[in-house]
Amino acid sequence: MTAHAPTRFEVLGGVGLLALIACAKMEPPPGAPADPLPPQVVAIRPDSLVVPPNFDGSAEFIFDEVISEGSSPNQGLGTGDLERLIILSPSDEVPKVSWKRNRITVRPKEGWQPNRIYRIELRPGVVDLRRNRSDSTVVITLSTGAPAPEHRLDGRVLDWTRGQPAVGALVQAELLPDRLAYRVATDSNGAFSLAPIPNGEYVVKGVLDQNRDMRPDPRELYDTVRVAVGETSVGEVWAFPHDTVGPRIENVAVRDSTTATITFTQFLDPVQR
């Protein structure tokens, strides 16, 4: 599959969260002409929105040149430079990500499960040997027997404590009743578009992914929204701290004989009565 068949795979603009550092062992040849262009995906395997029979291989992103492996190895911990650029869902495990000179290969740690729709996203941040950085997102949609998906979810995540868009936040959409989780990251405006995914009822969680592992952590700020079958708009998800301790009075400033300003230790719900 080549980049001349854009209907076969999806390329989206986006803002990367991590630029890879070129591997010290891989350098451009001496005297080579300057190359200001970033590496481009020219093919994917298998093709998107197909059902490969008895597929047991790896999904592949193929580039037009040799790319850098990065300085942090990919050891299945989610801390490798290339591992941080891959979002494979639905899966709760860190996928197996490998560098193959001009290819990145991906497969679930637990193997491909039958009758599922997999979404393998390569985020911006891949660099070549001259440290040119890609700024595009490429998505492979792989079916292991389930019907081809045509649904999408759009919305925005905001940081409650700062009152501003949450850049690079984790969005996890759990398909009910099995709670299969599809994930994506927000852009520079806190917006996200998760597609294509199966139609159904979802519980969408917006998380301020402080450790950048694309997994929810109980200590991270979040909130959830329930989305009915057939709905595509998630709306705004305000991520805020969750704990079991209610707001406490921190200070009382008396302004006059009838007015006082009370300051609490936490933000209050603006819609409460």
N, C-alpha and C positions, 0 to 999 in steps of 0.2 A: 504494500500500500504506500503511495507517495503523497507528498504534500500537494500534488496537483488534483487530488480528489478530496476536497474539503468536506464533502458530505459524509465521509467515512470516519472522520474523527473531529473532535471539537477542540478549538484553540481559543482561549479566552485571555483577554488582557487582565493583568492583576498586579498587585504589589507583593513582592516576596518578603519573607520575614528573615531570610538568612542568605548571604552571598557566600558561595563556596570559595575557599582559598585554593589556588592551584597547587597540585601535589608537587612536592619538592623533587620527586624522582622523574617527573614528566615536564620537559621544557620544549619550546618550539625549536626547530632546527636552526643552527647558526646561519645568519645571512638571509633568512627567510623574509619575504616582503611583509610589511605591516598589514595586519588584518584587523580592521576595526569592527567587524561584524560579530555578533554573538552567535553561539551555536544554535542551530535550528533543528527541530524534529522534522524529519523528512518521511518517516514511516512509523507505523505501530504494528504490533503483532500480539494477538490476533486482531482482525478488523473489529471495529466497534459495532455493537448491536447485531452480532451474529451469535449462533449457538454452535461452537466447535464441538464435534462429536468426541466424547470421552477425553476432553481436554485435561491434560495433566502437566502441562509445561509451565512456562513463565510468560507473563505479559512483558512486552519489550517496547521501549522507546528508543528509536534509532535516529542518530544525529548525522549531520552533514560533515562532521569532523570529529577528531578525537577530543574528548572532554576530560576535565580534571576529576580525579577520584576524590579530591578534597584532602584536608589534613587530619580529619577525625575518621577512623575506620568504621565500617558498618558491621557491627557485631550482634545485631538483633536486639539491641537495648534501646533503640530509638534516639541515640545520641550521635550517630554518624552523620557526616555532612549530607550525604545523599538520602539517608533515612529520614532526615528532617524535611526533605522536599517531597516525600511521597505520602499521600493519604489514600489508604486502601480501606474501603468499607463495603459491606458490613463485616467487621472483624474487630475483636477486642484485643488482639495480639499485635505486636510490632511485626510488620511483614518482613520477609527475606528480600533484601535489596542488594544487588550485586552490580559492580562496575565492570564493563566489558569493552574498554577502550572507547568506541563510539556508540555504545549501547548501555542502557540501564535496564536491568531485568528485575521483575517484581513477582512475588507469589506469596499467598498467605502462609503463615507459619503452620497453621493447622491443615493446609491443603484446601483446594477448591471444594466447596460443599455443593451438593446437587440442588437444582431448582431454585437458584438464587440469581439476583442481579448484582454484579459487582461493579463498583465505581473506583477506578484507579486514577488518581489525579497526580500529575507532576506539576509542582508549583514553580514559580519563577525562582531563579537563583543558580542554575547550572552555569558553570564557567568553562571556557576552553583553555588551552595551554597559554594563551596570551592574556588571560584573565578578563576576557570579554564576557559579560554576564547576560544571560537570557532574561527576558521580561515577560514571557508568555506562559500561560497555563495550558497544559494538554491533558485531556481526559479520555481514558479508554473505558467504554461501557461493555462489560462482558457478561453474557448470560450462560448459566450452566443448566438451562432447561426451562427457566421462567420466561413468560412472554416479554417481548421488548417493551421497555418502559417509555412513557410519554409524559409523565407528570413532572412538575417542578414546584419548588418552594422559594419564595422571595421575601426578604425582610431586612431588618436592620437591628444591630446590637449596640446598646449604649451603656456607658459606664455611669452607674447611678451616683457614685461618690464624687466624680469629677464633672458630671453633667455634660458629657461630650461623647462623640462616637467612639466605639471601641474598635481600634485598628488591630487587625490580626487576631480577633477573638475567635474562639472555637464555636462552631454551630454543630450541634449533634441532633439529628432528627431521627427519633425512634419510631419505626413502623409497628403499629399495634396489630394483633395482640402479641406477636412474637418478640417485639422490641428489638428488631434488627436495626442497628444504628448506622445511619449515613452521615458523613462528616464533611465539613467544608470550613474554610477560614474567611473572615470578613476582609473587605478591601479598605482603602484609606479613608473611606467615608462611613465605615462600620456596616456597609451593605453586604448582602450575600445573595447568591442565586444558586440553588442546589438542583442540578438537573443533569441527565434525565434519571428519574427514580420511579419506583412503582407507585401507583395511586393507592391511597388508603388514608386511614386516620393516623396522625402523627402527634407525638409529644416532642416539641422542639425546645432544646435547651441552648441558651446563649451563655458562654463561659469566658471570663477573662483569663486566658491561658497563660498564666504568669511564667510557668516553666517551659513553655513552648513545646510540649510533648504531644499536642493534639489529643489529649485525653482529659476528661474531667477530673478534678481533684476536689475533695470535700472542703478544702480551705480556700478555694478560689471563688471569686464572686460569680454569681450566676442567677438566672431565673428561667422559668419554663412557660411555654404557651402551648395549648392544645389546639390542633388544626383538624377540622372535620374532613371527611372524605370528599374529594373533589375540589377543595379550597386550595388556592395557590398562594395567597397573601398571608404571611405570618404577622406582619405589622412590626411594631417596635418591641424589642425585648430589652428590658432594663436590668442589667446584671448588678446585683447588690449583695452585701455580706449576709450570710445566713448563720444564725446562732440561736441558742435557747435563752439568751438573756435579753430582756426587753430594754428599751431606752430608759436611761436614768437622767434625772436633773443634774446638770453640771454647774449651772450658775443661774442666779436670779438677779437681774439688774432693775432696780426700781427707778422708773422714769419720772413719775409724779404721784400724786395721792391716789390716782385711780388706775394707773397703767404700770405694768412690769413686763420686762422681756425675759423669757425663760429659755435657757440654752440646754439642749439635751445632748447626751453622749453619742447619739446616732441620728441619722436622718429619719424623718417621720414620713409615713405614707401620705402623700398629698390628697388622696381621695377618701381618706377615712373621715367619718363624721362622729 
